Amino acid sequence: MADEQQPAPQGEGEQKVLQPVKIYIRDISFESPNSPTIFLKDWKPQLGMELGNSFASTKDGHHEVVLTVTITVKVGDETAYLAEVHQAGLFAIAGFDEAQIERFHHVYCNRTLYPYACAALSDMVSRGGFPQLLLSHVNWEQIYQQKSNES
């Protein structure tokens, strides 16, 4: 996929472009509804993670992709914390057909944004008084293929 990131000539001077322009946090939240008593419990967390994304084109032809990562951690039947980040990126994407652009939104852009979302979540959780949150790798290509096969 390294070739996706490099501009390449196409047709009559049109270039293929796929690159991040800006990475930023669109929204972020943290809740610890059962503090401080949750800190006194035996720490055997159950982690739940939800992923989502949205995308839109801007007037100047850039693409904004927003990856939403929601983490819910429970100890027993009590919520220890709920953390969510909307990690956004502005991407220059040009010279590709609509099917390729859709795939880039779901795979390349999410793959680019996910490490930033993980870092923001880990920092927020640690500042909330909980152990560091280390999230596993996500296979965005596999998720995209599964969703495409369901359609």
C-alpha positions in Angstrom: 0.0 0.0 0.0 3.0 2.3 0.0 2.2 3.3 -3.6 -1.1 4.8 -2.3 0.7 7.5 -0.5 2.9 8.6 -3.4 1.5 11.0 -6.1 1.7 9.3 -9.5 0.9 10.7 -13.0 -2.4 9.7 -14.5 -3.9 10.4 -17.9 -3.5 14.0 -19.0 -1.4 15.4 -16.2 -3.9 14.4 -13.4 -2.1 13.0 -10.4 -3.2 10.5 -7.9 -2.9 11.9 -4.4 -3.6 10.2 -1.1 -2.0 11.9 2.0 -3.0 13.3 5.4 -3.1 17.0 5.6 -4.1 17.5 9.2 -4.8 15.1 12.2 -6.8 16.5 15.1 -9.3 15.6 17.9 -12.8 16.5 17.0 -14.4 15.5 20.3 -13.2 13.7 23.5 -14.9 12.6 26.7 -14.2 10.6 29.8 -16.6 9.6 32.6 -15.9 7.6 35.8 -19.4 7.3 37.2 -18.5 5.1 40.2 -15.5 7.0 41.5 -14.0 6.9 44.1 -15.5 3.5 45.2 -14.4 1.8 42.0 -10.8 2.3 43.0 -11.3 0.1 46.1 -12.6 -2.9 44.1 -10.5 -5.8 43.0 -9.3 -4.7 39.5 -10.5 -7.3 37.1 -11.7 -5.2 34.2 -13.9 -6.2 31.3 -13.3 -4.0 28.3 -15.7 -3.3 25.5 -14.8 -1.4 22.4 -16.9 0.1 19.7 -15.6 1.5 16.4 -17.3 3.8 13.9 -16.4 6.3 11.3 -17.9 9.0 9.1 -16.6 11.1 6.3 -17.4 14.1 4.3 -15.9 16.1 1.5 -15.0 19.7 2.0 -15.6 22.6 -0.5 -11.9 22.6 -1.5 -12.0 18.9 -2.3 -10.4 17.5 0.8 -11.9 14.6 2.7 -12.6 14.7 6.5 -12.7 11.3 8.1 -13.7 11.0 11.7 -12.9 7.7 13.5 -14.9 7.2 16.7 -13.5 4.8 19.3 -15.6 4.2 22.4 -14.2 2.2 25.4 -16.3 1.0 28.2 -14.6 -0.7 31.1 -16.6 -2.5 33.8 -15.6 -4.2 37.1 -18.3 -6.7 37.8 -21.6 -4.9 37.0 -20.2 -1.4 37.7 -18.8 0.9 35.1 -15.3 1.9 35.9 -15.0 4.4 33.1 -16.3 5.3 29.7 -13.9 7.0 27.3 -14.5 8.2 23.8 -12.5 10.0 21.2 -13.5 11.3 17.8 -10.2 11.3 16.1 -10.4 13.3 12.8 -8.2 13.8 9.8 -8.3 15.9 6.8 -7.0 14.0 3.8 -6.0 15.0 0.2 -7.5 12.4 -2.0 -7.6 12.9 -5.8 -7.4 11.0 -9.0 -9.2 7.9 -7.8 -12.7 6.5 -8.6 -15.5 6.5 -6.0 -14.9 2.8 -5.1 -11.3 3.4 -4.3 -12.1 6.6 -2.4 -14.6 4.7 -0.2 -12.0 2.0 0.5 -9.4 4.7 1.4 -12.0 6.2 3.9 -12.5 2.9 5.6 -9.0 1.4 5.5 -6.2 3.9 4.8 -7.7 6.8 6.8 -8.8 4.7 9.7 -5.4 3.0 9.8 -3.8 6.5 9.9 -6.1 7.8 12.6 -6.3 4.8 14.9 -2.8 5.2 16.6 -3.6 8.8 17.4 -7.0 7.8 18.9 -5.3 5.1 21.0 -2.8 7.6 22.4 -5.5 10.1 23.3 -7.5 7.4 25.0 -4.6 6.0 26.9 -3.6 9.5 28.1 -7.1 10.3 29.2 -7.6 7.0 31.1 -4.3 7.4 32.9 -5.2 11.0 33.9 -8.5 9.6 35.2 -6.5 7.5 37.7 -6.8 4.1 35.9 -4.1 1.8 34.6 -2.7 2.6 31.1 -5.0 1.5 28.3 -3.2 -0.4 25.6 -5.5 -1.3 22.7 -4.9 -4.1 20.2 -4.1 -3.7 16.5 -7.2 -3.4 14.3 -7.3 -5.0 10.8 -9.1 -2.3 8.9 -8.9 -4.2 5.6 -10.7 -7.2 7.1 -13.4 -5.1 8.7 -14.0 -3.3 5.4 -14.1 -6.6 3.5 -16.7 -8.0 6.0 -18.9 -4.9 5.7 -18.6 -5.0 1.9 -19.6 -8.7 1.8 -22.7 -7.9 4.0 -23.9 -5.2 1.6 
